[in-house]
Amino acid sequence: MQSNWQQGTSKKRIIALALATLSMAPGPLVVGGSLAIAPVVQAATISTGYTQQSGGTVQFYANGGTWADIHYTVAGGGQLNVRMTNSGTNNTYTVTGIPAGAVVRYSFTVGQADGSAQDTAWAQFTYSGAATPTPTPAPTPAPTPAPTPVPTPAPTPTPAPTPAASYGATQLSGGVVAFYANGGTWADIHYTVNGGGQLNVRMTNSGTNNTYQISGLANGAVVAYSFTIGQANGSATDTAQQTLTYAGATPTPAPTPAPTPAPTPAPTPAPTPAPTPAPTPAPTPAPTPAPTPAPTPTPAPTPSGPVDFGPNVLIFDPGMPAATIQSQVDTVFNNQVTNQFGTQRYAFLFKPGNYGVSVNVGFYTEVLGLGASPDSTNLQDVHVEADWLANGNATQNFWRAAANLAVTPVSGTDRWAVSQAAPLRRMHIKGGVTLCSPYCGWSSGGFISDTVIDGQISSGSQQQWISRNSQWGSWVGGVWNMVFVGDVNPPAGAWPNPPYTVVPQTPVVREKPFLQIDANGNYSVFVPALTSNTQGTTWYNKTPAGTAVPISQFYVAKETVDTAQTLNAALAAGKHILFTPGVYHLNDTLRVNNPNTIILGLGIATLEADSGQDIMDVADVDGVKVAGLLFDAGAQTSPALLKIGQSVTGVSHAANPVSLHDLYFRIGGVQAASATQTLVVNSNNVIGDNFWLWRADHGNGVGWTVNPATNGLVVNGDNATMYGLAVEHYEQFQTLWNGNGGRVYFYQSEAPYDVAQQSDWMYNGENGYASYKVSNNVTTHQAWGVGVYCFFNTNNAIILNNGFEAPQTAGVKFTDLTTVSLGGVGTITHVINNTGATANTASQISTLNTYP
């Protein structure tokens, strides 16, 4: 991912990050682990209750109403009345800082669309978790969602009483003001609107940064505010009160023209933009405490009909008013548009039918049709814009997806301006698609499979891309590395100008499993059949081959309920696992031992290692499918995040291989984290389909010794096949291939940015570690469309001797290789095995058609 190189200027980068912090509104709580759940059923359609969680936290819920208020007291204190956060008919609110042993009394007012409301009886419980300071609870803004904030730079902060602190406010459009108080381990904001009652709110904390938003302000509203900023040593400072008069968005400076020209349908490479040094990473937040293990239950059966997917799954049917659906998806997008390292996760499930709805897809959001065919579910637009960073920059548009939908763009052309970890799968776009912003700012994608696009794809500024088993009217554009495998109507041209690598047929693949619903309302997961030597989609003008597995055979996991213990109990009982959206904090390895097990995540469900363990180990068995998950390293070093096969056994799984789909791995970015290796493949015949393995180069917890990781992908098994492999910033060999018969279709990798001294980064007396290393004992290996880039901004004098290294033997073949010095910052001396021209400041791109 070329984020740092592609920011334009460091000032723009800082403004973008400041905006990302200031414009995040608090969303539904996502905290792993729970201590107890105590539901109270009030009526047939209303359920209320609470979940005790570790760290002094309780999440309340009131479901079955269009809005809800919670009324509560803690330890006999004053009563607080708060509008809960609404998502459809689900309402949640979280209270933090509750001391152990405190008595919490609560009741709810639950409102309906017809204007009626119901008060529940008062109830109470004693909090049993760890004690933390009691914060001032935060009232949730009124339920009317605010429009998407106009991105504006943060104002110059008001000087704080201590040199380390800064605080202030930013006016955003749509009646929104974003407050910030940085330099403290916690902060409260105290404010009034138009002279009304004072509200005191504990702000959302990330490291030493604290943010909070209010919405619903009218033009001319006078807001008076001050802060209390607390420190780790127990001290706190009150700031002087300030006032602002709301006048809409803070004026935005005129935009700097985009450094990349608007896309012209031509197959010539776009110019290489100038780089910018990476910003100083934000402070590392404290790790989320590991959940208290719950008693291992006997997994309850999941019905085949109505299913409780939890509060982070929004299910729509064509009988709902389009305005209602639009409001709900817009509300989620407004929360997620800049939420790059947040904990909120969402899935939108559209039942078969037609919808006059446009879905703008933000971070950690997955948009899915539930029909047997993409054409069963029709929307107006499903799109990703690149308007939250300066100059239409899409290089940080990660972790989102759309699948199994038909889209008829209102303008005739949809936009999917993304980088890694943002696939389009099983789509029918009845028009064209552009893969970059209107300004064609930088973009670093990407992946399309099993998709039909009736019109033209314009790749614009996309530096690299893989399209597999898809078709379109035409394709234009390409910068460095565009790979087409098993596509109908691939573009013509001879690599490297244009940079097209065309493989006529896909040798072996199984498409990603997906959730569907039948006419009777029964859910199932459809598992596409294994196919060989294919071209085109599995579904267009044909009947898909595969098997529908009833949802009753799945354990439906929820982040506030499940632990490693409950999940392993379900796996041991023979269940498949469907992870609903959320962040799952795990203190033990998930063990997938049964053949043909399906592990499917919705909404970029995230599994985090809290105890320095492997997150998931899959036994050396047939037919396991793992799909749609983000694996996050924790503060303690994990040996690996995902392991396929405990050891190399030599057993063939060619008839029914393990297949891995849309899997993403992250070390750092959220917090300081560490893993020795990331994905280890010991089994034979494994199929990989769209991976991003990322040692973070920006965010929190970033640095050579802060988020160390040795290797990304390690393949020890034979006959593994990978489509769409991106591995970035690891400290030694990023991809290490020890097995025979490996095949890779598309590879994208950046060397680590943060090498400080050449002497720290040497292998066998040579400069650096090749990004892609095929071990000397390997006799057969093939790769098509592969690129390695460098951006040594910590020390521009760093040199990487070879982008690729492999045995020089007839059975090892590379086709269409590229090395790039991004902006000329750093040097890659050779492409492969001391062969190929140097990429450096003088000549930034080097290519080889074949090797040997």
C-alpha positions in Angstrom: 0.0 0.0 0.0 1.5 3.3 -1.1 -0.1 5.5 1.5 2.9 7.5 2.7 4.4 7.9 -0.8 1.2 9.1 -2.2 0.0 11.7 0.2 1.1 14.7 -1.8 2.6 16.7 1.0 3.1 15.9 4.7 0.8 18.8 5.5 -2.0 17.2 3.5 -1.3 13.9 5.3 -1.5 15.5 8.7 -4.7 17.3 7.8 -6.2 14.0 6.5 -5.4 12.2 9.7 -6.7 15.0 11.8 -9.9 14.9 9.9 -10.2 11.2 10.3 -10.0 11.6 14.0 -12.4 14.5 14.3 -15.1 13.2 12.0 -15.6 9.8 13.7 -19.0 9.7 15.5 -19.3 7.1 18.2 -21.1 4.0 16.8 -22.5 0.9 18.4 -20.0 -0.6 20.9 -17.8 -3.4 19.7 -15.9 -4.9 22.6 -14.8 -8.5 22.7 -15.9 -10.7 25.6 -18.8 -10.6 28.0 -19.4 -11.6 31.5 -23.2 -11.9 31.6 -26.3 -11.3 29.5 -29.5 -10.6 31.3 -32.4 -10.0 28.8 -35.7 -8.7 30.0 -38.5 -9.3 27.5 -41.1 -6.5 27.7 -43.4 -7.4 24.8 -43.5 -9.7 21.9 -41.7 -7.2 19.7 -39.5 -5.5 22.3 -36.5 -6.9 24.2 -34.3 -5.0 26.6 -31.4 -5.9 28.8 -27.7 -5.5 29.3 -24.3 -7.2 28.9 -21.6 -6.9 31.6 -18.2 -6.7 30.0 -14.7 -6.5 31.4 -12.9 -3.2 32.1 -15.8 -1.5 33.9 -18.1 -1.5 30.9 -21.8 -2.4 30.5 -23.6 -2.3 27.2 -27.4 -1.8 27.3 -29.7 -2.7 24.5 -33.4 -2.1 23.7 -34.5 -3.8 20.5 -37.8 -3.5 18.7 -38.2 0.3 18.6 -37.3 3.1 16.2 -35.7 4.9 19.1 -35.0 4.3 22.8 -33.9 6.2 25.9 -32.1 4.6 28.8 -32.5 6.0 32.4 -29.9 4.8 34.8 -28.0 5.4 38.1 -24.6 4.1 39.2 -24.0 3.4 42.9 -26.9 5.6 44.0 -25.8 8.7 42.0 -27.9 11.0 40.1 -30.2 9.7 37.3 -28.9 10.0 33.8 -31.2 9.9 30.7 -29.6 9.2 27.4 -30.9 8.7 23.8 -29.4 5.4 22.7 -27.6 4.7 19.4 -30.1 3.4 16.8 -29.5 0.9 14.0 -32.8 -0.1 12.4 -34.9 -1.3 15.3 -31.9 -2.0 17.5 -30.7 0.5 20.1 -27.5 0.3 22.1 -25.7 2.4 24.7 -22.5 1.8 26.6 -21.6 3.0 30.1 -17.9 2.7 31.1 -15.8 3.2 34.2 -18.2 1.3 36.5 -16.5 0.3 39.8 -16.6 -3.4 40.7 -19.5 -4.0 43.2 -21.4 -0.9 42.0 -25.2 -1.3 41.9 -26.6 -0.1 38.5 -30.4 0.7 38.3 -31.9 1.1 34.9 -35.1 1.4 32.8 -36.0 2.2 29.2 -38.4 4.2 27.2 -38.8 2.4 23.8 -40.5 4.4 21.0 -42.2 3.3 17.8 -42.6 4.8 14.3 -46.3 5.5 15.0 -45.3 7.9 17.8 -46.2 5.7 20.8 -43.6 4.8 23.5 -43.4 2.3 26.3 -41.7 2.6 29.6 -40.2 -0.5 31.1 -40.0 -1.3 34.8 -36.9 -0.4 36.8 -34.4 -3.2 37.3 -31.0 -3.4 38.8 -27.8 -5.5 39.0 -24.4 -5.4 40.7 -21.4 -4.9 38.4 -18.9 -7.7 38.9 -16.0 -6.5 36.6 -12.8 -4.7 37.3 -12.9 -1.2 38.8 -12.0 1.8 36.7 -12.8 5.5 37.3 -16.4 6.3 36.6 -16.7 8.6 33.6 -19.3 11.2 32.9 -21.8 9.3 30.6 -22.2 10.5 27.1 -25.7 11.5 25.7 -26.2 10.1 22.2 -27.3 12.7 19.7 -30.9 12.7 18.5 -31.8 9.8 16.2 -32.1 11.9 13.0 -28.9 11.0 11.2 -26.7 13.9 10.2 -25.7 14.2 6.5 -22.2 13.1 5.5 -19.7 15.7 7.0 -17.8 17.7 4.4 -14.1 16.9 4.9 -12.4 20.0 6.4 -9.0 20.4 7.9 -8.8 20.8 11.7 -8.5 24.3 12.9 -5.4 25.6 14.6 -5.7 24.2 18.2 -6.3 26.6 21.1 -3.2 26.5 23.3 -3.8 24.2 26.2 -2.8 24.7 29.8 0.1 22.2 29.4 2.4 22.1 26.5 1.5 18.5 25.6 -2.2 19.1 25.2 -4.3 20.7 22.5 -8.1 21.1 22.2 -10.7 22.8 20.1 -13.7 22.3 17.8 -14.4 21.9 14.1 -17.7 22.9 12.5 -18.8 20.4 10.0 -21.8 20.5 7.6 -25.2 19.1 8.5 -25.4 20.6 12.0 -22.4 18.8 13.3 -19.5 20.0 15.5 -16.5 17.8 16.2 -14.6 18.4 19.5 -11.1 17.2 20.3 -8.9 17.2 23.3 -5.5 15.7 22.7 -2.6 15.0 25.1 -4.6 13.3 27.9 -5.4 9.7 28.8 -9.0 10.8 29.1 -11.1 13.9 28.7 -14.6 15.2 29.4 -16.4 17.9 27.4 -18.8 20.2 29.1 -21.1 22.1 26.8 -24.4 24.0 26.4 -26.4 24.8 23.3 -28.2 28.2 23.1 -28.0 28.6 26.9 -29.7 25.3 27.7 -28.7 22.8 30.4 -25.0 21.8 30.6 -24.1 18.4 29.3 -21.0 16.6 30.5 -19.7 13.8 28.3 -16.7 11.4 28.5 -15.0 11.7 25.1 -14.0 8.8 22.9 -10.4 8.0 23.7 -7.6 6.6 21.3 -4.2 6.7 23.0 -3.9 10.3 24.1 -6.4 11.6 21.6 -10.0 12.3 22.6 -13.0 13.1 20.3 -16.7 13.7 20.5 -19.4 15.0 18.1 -22.7 16.7 18.6 -25.3 17.0 15.8 -28.6 18.6 15.1 -27.4 22.2 15.4 -29.2 24.9 13.6 -27.3 27.7 11.9 -26.7 30.5 14.4 -26.7 28.1 17.4 -24.3 29.3 20.2 -22.3 26.5 21.7 -20.3 27.1 24.9 -17.8 24.5 25.8 -14.8 23.6 28.0 -12.8 20.5 28.7 -11.4 18.5 31.6 -8.2 16.7 30.4 -6.9 13.9 32.6 -3.4 12.3 32.8 -2.2 8.9 33.7 -0.8 10.1 37.0 -4.3 11.0 38.2 -4.1 14.7 37.6 -6.6 16.7 35.5 -6.8 20.2 34.1 -9.9 22.3 33.4 -9.8 24.6 30.4 -11.4 28.0 30.1 -14.9 28.1 28.6 -15.1 29.1 24.9 -18.0 29.8 22.6 -18.7 29.3 18.9 -21.6 30.2 16.7 -22.6 27.4 14.3 -22.4 28.6 10.7 -22.1 25.3 8.8 -18.9 23.7 7.8 -15.5 25.3 8.7 -14.3 27.0 5.4 -12.3 24.5 3.3 -9.2 25.8 1.5 -9.3 25.5 -2.3 -8.2 22.0 -3.2 -4.8 21.4 -4.6 -5.0 20.1 -8.1 -4.7 16.4 -8.2 -1.1 15.3 -9.1 -2.4 12.6 -11.4 -4.3 13.9 -14.5 -7.9 12.8 -14.9 -8.2 9.4 -16.5 -7.9 9.3 -20.3 -9.0 6.0 -21.8 -5.5 5.0 -22.9 -3.3 2.1 -22.1 -0.2 4.2 -21.3 1.2 4.2 -17.7 0.3 7.1 -15.5 3.1 9.3 -14.3 4.8 8.3 -11.1 3.8 10.8 -8.3 6.4 12.3 -6.0 6.6 10.8 -2.6 6.2 12.2 0.9 7.9 11.1 4.0 5.7 9.0 6.3 4.2 10.9 9.2 5.1 10.2 12.8 2.7 7.5 13.9 0.0 8.4 16.4 0.4 7.2 20.0 -0.3 3.6 20.6 -3.6 3.0 22.4 -3.7 0.7 25.4 -4.5 -2.9 24.4 -8.1 -4.0 24.8 -8.2 -6.3 27.9 -8.8 -9.9 27.1 -12.3 -11.1 27.9 -13.0 -13.2 31.0 -13.5 -16.8 29.7 -17.1 -17.9 29.9 -18.1 -21.4 30.8 -17.9 -23.6 27.7 -21.5 -24.1 26.6 -23.2 -26.7 24.4 -23.8 -24.8 21.2 -27.4 -24.2 20.6 -28.8 -25.2 17.2 -29.4 -22.3 14.7 -32.8 -22.5 13.0 -33.0 -22.6 9.2 -35.6 -19.8 9.1 -35.3 -16.5 11.0 -31.8 -16.0 12.4 -30.5 -13.5 14.9 -27.4 -12.0 13.2 -27.0 -9.5 15.9 -27.2 -5.6 15.9 -24.4 -5.1 13.4 -26.3 -6.8 10.5 -28.9 -4.7 8.8 -31.4 -6.8 6.8 -33.5 -5.1 4.1 -36.5 -6.3 2.1 -38.0 -4.6 -1.0 -41.2 -3.9 1.0 -39.4 -1.3 3.2 -39.6 2.3 2.1 -36.5 3.3 0.1 -36.1 6.4 2.3 -35.9 4.3 5.4 -33.2 2.1 3.9 -31.3 5.0 2.5 -31.3 6.7 5.9 -29.9 3.6 7.6 -27.1 2.9 5.2 -26.2 6.6 5.1 -26.0 6.7 8.9 -23.6 3.8 8.9 -21.5 5.3 6.1 -21.3 8.6 8.0 -19.8 6.7 11.0 -17.5 4.7 8.8 -16.2 7.0 6.1 -13.0 7.8 8.0 -13.0 5.0 10.6 -9.9 3.3 9.3 -8.8 1.8 12.6 -12.1 1.8 14.5 -13.8 -1.2 15.9 -17.3 -0.9 14.3 -18.2 -3.5 11.8 -21.4 -3.8 9.6 -23.0 -6.0 7.0 -26.0 -4.9 4.8 -28.1 -7.9 3.7 -30.5 -7.2 0.8 -33.2 -9.8 0.2 -34.1 -10.5 -3.4 -36.0 -7.6 -5.1 -35.5 -4.1 -6.4 -34.3 -1.2 -4.4 -34.1 2.5 -5.3 -31.1 2.9 -3.0 -27.5 4.1 -3.4 -25.0 2.6 -1.0 -21.7 4.4 -0.3 -19.5 1.8 1.2 -17.2 2.9 4.1 -14.6 1.1 6.2 -15.5 -2.3 7.6 -18.8 -2.5 5.7 -19.9 -5.4 3.5 -22.9 -5.0 1.1 -24.5 -8.4 0.1 -27.4 -9.6 -1.9 -29.2 -12.7 -0.6 -30.4 -14.1 -3.9 -29.3 -17.3 -5.6 -28.1 -15.0 -8.5 -26.7 -11.4 -8.5 -29.6 -10.5 -10.8 -32.1 -11.4 -8.0 -31.2 -8.2 -6.1 -31.1 -4.9 -7.9 -29.8 -1.6 -6.4 -29.2 1.8 -8.0 -25.6 2.2 -6.9 -23.0 0.5 -4.8 -19.9 2.7 -4.8 -16.7 3.7 -3.1 -15.5 7.3 -3.3 -12.1 8.7 -2.5 -13.1 12.1 -1.0 -12.0 11.8 2.6 -8.3 12.2 1.8 -6.9 15.1 -0.2 -6.8 15.1 -4.0 -9.0 12.0 -4.6 -6.5 9.8 -3.0 -7.8 6.2 -2.7 -4.7 4.5 -1.4 -6.2 4.0 2.1 -9.6 2.8 1.0 -9.3 -0.7 2.6 -11.5 -3.3 4.3 -14.8 -3.2 2.6 -16.7 -5.3 0.0 -19.7 -5.8 -2.2 -21.0 -9.1 -3.6 -23.9 -10.9 -5.2 -25.8 -7.8 -6.4 -27.0 -6.2 -9.6 -26.4 -2.5 -9.9 -27.8 -0.1 -12.4 -25.8 3.1 -11.9 -27.9 6.2 -12.2 -25.2 8.0 -14.0 -24.4 5.0 -16.2 -21.0 4.4 -14.5 -20.3 3.2 -11.0 -17.2 4.0 -9.0 -15.1 1.6 -7.0 -12.1 3.7 -6.0 -10.2 1.3 -3.6 -6.9 -0.2 -2.8 -6.2 -3.5 -1.1 -8.8 -5.6 0.8 -11.8 -4.2 -1.0 -13.1 -6.9 -3.5 -16.0 -6.9 -5.9 -17.3 -10.4 -6.2 -20.3 -12.0 -8.0 -21.6 -8.6 -9.2 -23.6 -7.6 -12.3 -23.0 -3.9 -13.0 -25.4 -2.8 -15.7 -23.2 0.0 -16.9 -19.5 1.0 -16.6 -17.1 1.1 -13.7 -14.3 3.6 -12.8 -11.6 2.3 -10.4 -10.3 5.7 -9.2 -11.7 9.1 -8.0 -13.0 11.8 -10.5 -9.6 13.5 -10.1 -7.9 10.1 -10.7 -5.9 10.5 -7.5 -3.6 7.6 -6.5 -5.1 4.2 -6.1 -3.5 0.9 -5.3 -5.9 -2.0 -5.8 -7.4 -4.3 -6.3 -9.6 -7.5 -7.0 -12.6 -8.4 -9.1 -13.9 -12.0 -9.6 -17.0 -13.8 -10.9 -18.4 -10.5 -12.1 -20.1 -9.2 -15.3 -19.8 -5.5 -16.2 -21.9 -4.6 -19.2 -20.0 -1.4 -20.1 -16.4 -0.3 -19.9 -13.9 -0.6 -17.0 -11.6 2.4 -16.7 -8.8 1.6 -14.3 -7.5 5.1 -14.4 -4.7 5.6 -11.8 -4.8 2.0 -10.5 -1.2 0.9 -10.3 -2.0 -2.8 -10.2 -5.1 -4.9 -10.4 -6.2 -8.6 -10.8 -9.5 -9.6 -12.5 -10.4 -13.3 -12.4 -13.2 -15.1 -14.1 -15.1 -11.9 -15.1 -16.2 -10.2 -18.3 -16.9 -6.6 -19.5 -17.7 -4.6 -22.6 -14.1 -3.2 -22.7 -11.2 -2.3 -20.5 -9.0 0.8 -20.7 -6.0 1.9 -18.6 -3.2 0.4 -16.6 0.0 1.7 -14.9 2.4 -1.1 -13.8 0.8 -4.5 -13.4 -2.7 -5.5 -14.6 -3.4 -9.2 -14.5 -6.3 -11.0 -16.2 -7.0 -14.7 -15.4 -9.8 -16.6 -17.0 -11.6 -13.4 -18.1 -13.9 -13.0 -21.1 -12.7 -10.2 -23.4 -9.5 -9.3 -21.7 -7.8 -6.2 -23.2 -5.3 -6.5 -26.0 -1.7 -5.5 -25.8 1.8 -6.8 -25.2 3.3 -6.4 -21.8 4.9 -4.1 -20.5 3.3 -1.4 -22.6 0.5 -1.8 -21.9 1.2 -3.6 -18.6 -1.3 -6.5 -19.3 -0.7 -10.1 -18.3 -3.4 -12.4 -19.7 -3.8 -16.0 -18.6 -6.7 -17.4 -20.7 -8.0 -20.0 -18.2 -8.1 -20.3 -14.4 -6.4 -23.6 -13.6 -8.2 -24.4 -10.4 -10.5 -22.4 -8.1 -13.5 -22.5 -5.8 -15.4 -19.3 -5.6 -16.1 -17.8 -2.1 -19.1 -19.3 -0.2 -21.9 -16.8 0.3 -25.1 -16.4 2.4 -28.5 -16.7 0.6 -32.2 -16.9 1.5 -35.0 -18.8 -0.3 -38.6 -17.9 -1.0 -39.7 -19.4 2.4 -37.2 -17.3 4.4 -34.7 -20.1 5.0 -31.1 -19.1 5.1 -28.2 -21.2 3.8 -24.6 -20.8 2.8 -23.9 -21.7 -0.8 -20.5 -23.4 -1.4 -19.5 -23.1 -5.1 -18.0 -26.2 -6.6 -14.3 -26.7 -7.3 -13.6 -26.0 -11.0 -10.7 -26.4 -13.3 -9.6 -24.7 -16.5 -12.4 -22.2 -16.6 -13.2 -18.9 -18.3 -15.9 -16.5 -17.3 -18.3 -16.5 -14.3 -20.0 -19.3 -12.4 -23.5 -17.9 -12.8 -24.1 -15.7 -15.9 -26.4 -17.5 -18.4 -25.8 -20.7 -16.5 -26.8 -22.6 -13.3 -24.1 -22.3 -10.6 -22.7 -25.7 -9.5 -22.3 -26.2 -5.7 -24.0 -27.1 -2.5 -26.3 -25.1 -0.2 -25.6 -25.8 3.5 -28.5 -25.0 5.8 -27.9 -22.3 8.4 -29.0 -24.8 11.0 -25.6 -26.4 10.6 -23.8 -23.1 11.5 -23.0 -21.6 14.9 -23.8 -17.9 14.5 -21.1 -16.1 16.5 -21.5 -12.6 18.0 -18.7 -10.4 19.3 -20.4 -9.6 22.7 -21.1 -13.3 23.4 -18.4 -15.5 22.0 -14.9 -16.4 23.2 -12.4 -18.8 22.0 -14.0 -21.4 24.4 -17.5 -21.1 22.9 -16.2 -21.1 19.4 -14.0 -24.2 19.9 -16.9 -25.9 21.5 -19.0 -25.3 18.4 -16.3 -26.5 16.1 -15.8 -29.7 18.2 -19.5 -30.3 18.0 -19.2 -30.3 14.2 -20.6 -26.9 13.5 -19.6 -24.5 10.8 -19.0 -20.9 12.1 -20.7 -17.8 10.7 -18.9 -14.7 12.3 -21.3 -11.8 12.4 -19.6 -8.3 12.2 -17.5 -7.4 15.2 -14.1 -7.6 16.8 -13.5 -11.0 18.5 -10.8 -10.9 21.2 -9.4 -14.4 21.6 -7.2 -15.8 24.3 -6.8 -19.2 22.7 -6.3 -20.6 19.2 -9.4 -21.6 17.2 -8.9 -25.2 16.1 -10.6 -26.3 12.9 -10.1 -30.1 12.8 -13.1 -31.4 10.9 -12.9 -31.7 7.1 -15.2 -29.5 5.0 -15.8 -27.0 7.8 -16.9 -23.6 6.6 -15.7 -20.5 8.4 -17.4 -17.4 7.0 -17.2 -13.8 8.2 -19.6 -11.0 7.5 -18.8 -7.3 7.6 -15.0 -7.8 7.8 -15.3 -9.7 11.1 -12.0 -9.4 12.9 -10.2 -12.0 15.1 -7.6 -10.6 17.4 -4.9 -12.5 19.3 -5.0 -11.3 22.9 -2.5 -13.9 24.4 0.3 -14.3 21.9 -1.2 -17.4 20.3 -2.0 -18.5 16.7 -5.4 -17.1 16.0 -6.6 -20.1 14.0 -5.1 -23.5 13.2 -6.6 -25.6 10.4 -5.8 -29.4 10.5 -4.4 -31.1 7.5 -7.8 -32.2 6.2 -9.9 -31.9 3.1 -12.2 -29.2 2.0 -12.1 -26.5 4.7 -13.2 -23.1 3.5 -12.1 -19.9 5.4 -13.5 -16.6 4.1 -14.1 -13.0 4.9 -12.0 -12.4 7.9 -9.4 -9.9 9.2 -6.7 -11.4 11.4 -5.2 -8.9 13.8 -2.0 -9.4 15.8 -2.0 -8.5 19.4 0.6 -6.9 21.7 2.1 -10.3 22.6 4.0 -12.0 19.8 2.1 -14.7 17.9 4.1 -17.5 16.2 1.6 -17.1 13.3 -1.9 -15.7 12.8 -3.3 -18.5 10.6 -1.8 -21.9 10.0 -3.1 -24.4 7.4 -1.8 -27.8 8.5 0.3 -28.2 11.6 3.1 -29.8 9.7 4.0 -31.0 6.2 2.5 -34.4 5.8 2.7 -34.9 2.0 -1.0 -35.9 1.9 -2.7 -34.8 -1.4 -5.9 -32.8 -1.2 -6.2 -32.2 -4.9 -9.7 -33.6 -5.2 -11.0 -31.4 -2.3 -8.5 -28.7 -1.3 -8.6 -26.1 1.4 -9.7 -22.8 -0.1 -9.1 -19.3 1.5 -11.0 -16.3 0.3 -10.8 -12.5 1.1 -8.5 -13.0 4.1 -6.6 -10.0 5.5 -3.8 -9.9 8.1 -2.7 -6.8 10.0 0.3 -6.3 12.4 0.1 -2.8 13.9 -2.0 0.1 12.8 -4.5 -0.3 15.6 -1.9 -0.9 18.4 1.7 -2.0 18.8 1.6 -5.7 17.8 3.9 -8.5 16.8 3.9 -11.8 15.0 6.8 -13.9 13.8 5.0 -15.2 10.7 1.6 -14.3 9.4 0.1 -17.0 7.2 1.8 -20.5 7.1 0.6 -23.1 4.6 1.8 -26.6 5.4 -1.0 -28.6 3.6 -0.9 -29.5 0.0 -3.1 -28.1 -2.8 -4.3 -25.0 -0.9 -6.0 -22.3 -2.9 -5.7 -18.7 -1.9 -8.1 -16.1 -3.4 -7.4 -12.5 -2.5 -5.0 -11.9 0.4 -3.6 -8.8 1.9 -0.8 -9.4 4.5 0.2 -6.0 6.0 2.8 -5.0 8.5 1.3 -1.5 9.1 3.2 1.5 7.8 0.8 4.0 9.3 -1.7 4.3 12.1 -0.9 3.5 15.8 1.8 1.2 17.0 4.1 1.5 13.9 7.9 1.2 13.9 10.7 -1.3 13.3 10.7 -2.5 16.9 7.1 -1.5 17.6 5.3 -3.8 15.2 8.0 -6.3 14.3 7.2 -9.2 11.9 9.6 -11.5 10.1 7.7 -13.1 7.3 4.3 -12.6 5.7 3.4 -15.7 3.7 5.3 -19.0 4.2 4.3 -21.9 2.0 5.7 -25.3 2.9 3.1 -27.5 1.2 3.2 -28.5 -2.4 0.9 -27.4 -5.3 -0.5 -24.3 -3.7 -2.2 -21.8 -6.0 -2.7 -18.1 -5.2 -4.7 -15.4 -7.0 -4.3 -11.8 -5.9 -1.5 -11.9 -3.3 -0.4 -8.6 -1.7 2.3 -8.8 1.1 3.8 -5.6 2.4 6.5 -4.2 4.7 7.7 -7.4 6.5 11.3 -7.2 7.9 12.8 -10.2 6.1 11.5 -12.4 3.2 7.9 -11.2 2.8 6.9 -14.3 0.8 8.9 -17.5 1.5 8.0 -20.4 -0.8 9.5 -23.8 0.3 7.0 -26.1 -1.5 7.1 -27.4 -5.0 4.4 -26.8 -7.7 3.4 -23.4 -6.5 1.6 -21.0 -8.7 1.0 -17.2 -8.2 -1.2 -15.0 -10.3 -0.6 -11.4 -9.4 1.8 -10.3 -6.7 2.1 -6.8 -5.2 4.6 -6.0 -2.4 6.4 -3.0 -0.9 9.6 -3.3 1.0 9.6 -2.1 4.6 9.7 1.7 4.7 11.4 1.9 8.0 14.8 0.4 7.6 17.1 2.7 9.5 20.6 1.3 8.6 21.7 -0.9 5.7 23.8 -3.0 8.2 20.5 -3.9 10.0 19.0 -5.3 6.8 21.4 -7.7 5.1 21.1 -11.3 4.0 24.2 -13.5 3.2 26.2 -10.4 2.6 23.7 -8.8 0.2 21.6 -5.7 0.6 18.2 -6.5 2.0 15.8 -9.4 1.8 14.1 -10.2 -1.5 10.4 -9.7 -1.2 9.6 -12.9 -2.9 11.9 -15.8 -2.1 11.7 -19.3 -3.7 13.9 -21.6 -1.7 16.9 -23.3 -3.3 15.4 -26.8 -2.9 12.3 -25.9 -5.0 12.3 -27.5 -8.5 8.9 -26.3 -9.9 7.3 -22.9 -9.4 5.5 -20.4 -11.6 4.4 -16.8 -11.2 2.6 -14.3 -13.5 2.3 -10.5 -13.2 4.4 -9.8 -10.1 5.7 -6.5 -8.8 8.0 -5.3 -5.9 8.3 -1.6 -4.9 10.5 0.3 -2.5 10.0 3.6 -0.7 12.9 3.8 1.8 11.8 7.1 3.4 13.5 6.6 6.7 16.9 6.3 5.0 16.9 7.1 1.3 20.3 5.4 0.9 18.9 1.9 1.6 19.3 -0.6 -1.2 17.5 -3.9 -1.9 19.6 -6.1 -4.2 16.9 -8.2 -5.7 13.1 -7.9 -5.7 12.8 -11.6 -6.3 15.1 -14.6 -5.7 14.6 -18.1 -7.0 16.5 -21.2 -8.1 17.8 -20.9 -11.7 16.2 -24.1 -13.0 13.9 -25.0 -15.9 10.9 -25.7 -13.7 11.0 -22.3 -12.0 9.5 -19.6 -14.3 8.4 -16.0 -13.8 6.4 -14.0 -16.4 6.0 -10.2 -16.4 8.0 -8.9 -13.6 8.3 -5.3 -12.4 10.3 -3.4 -9.8 9.6 0.2 -8.9 11.4 2.8 -6.8 8.4 4.9 -5.7 9.2 8.5 -6.5 12.9 7.4 -6.7 13.1 7.0 -2.9 15.5 4.1 -2.5 17.0 1.6 -4.8 16.2 -1.9 -6.1 19.4 -3.0 -7.9 18.0 -5.9 -9.8 14.6 -7.4 -10.6 15.5 -11.1 -10.0 18.7 -13.1 -9.3 21.0 -10.2 -10.2 19.2 -9.8 -13.5 17.3 -6.8 -14.7 18.0 -3.0 -14.6 18.1 -0.9 -11.5 15.1 1.0 -10.3 16.2 4.2 -8.5 15.9 8.0 -8.7 17.3 8.1 -12.2 15.1 5.3 -13.6 12.2 4.5 -11.4 10.7 1.4 -13.2 12.4 -1.8 -14.3 10.7 -4.7 -16.1 11.5 -8.2 -17.3 9.2 -10.1 -19.7 10.3 -13.5 -18.4 12.8 -15.3 -16.2 14.8 -17.3 -16.9 
